[in-house]
Amino acid sequence: MVHRYDAFNEISPRVLIQFQGPHGIILPGISYRKAFLHNNQSAVHFGLSTRMVRSNQSFSFTDIGLQTGVEWQNFLLGIQYDVGIRDASRYSSTSHSFEISLRLMGAYDNEFQFAPKF
């Protein structure tokens, strides 16, 4: 579900939930897209997410993720930085991960907004 404030600004909340046997993961987050041209050909993206995992029938927060990206025409170059928070109280330093992604977005006809747009 994308909430478009005007022709240039939109916010996209999201939740991914997966369960397999006794294990589970919940990934809630939100992203912001700021377009620059009237034809929506270039934009910047910013986002915040967290990851919760289930072990032994309880959920705990494990990571906080910060995202940013640059969109130009049909390409999106994104960067995500995750900071581990689950074991921060037990260890002197937390775990970190860094991802770089490149996405090619094709043209599509989505008149009814049935499929989510990422």
Secondary structure, 3 states (H helix, E strand, C coil): CCEECCCCEEEEEEEEEEEECCEEEEEEEEEEEEECCCCCCEEEEEEEEEEEEEECCEEEEEEEEEEEEEEECCEEEEEEEEEECCCCCCCCCCCEEEEEEEEECCCCCCCCCCCCCC
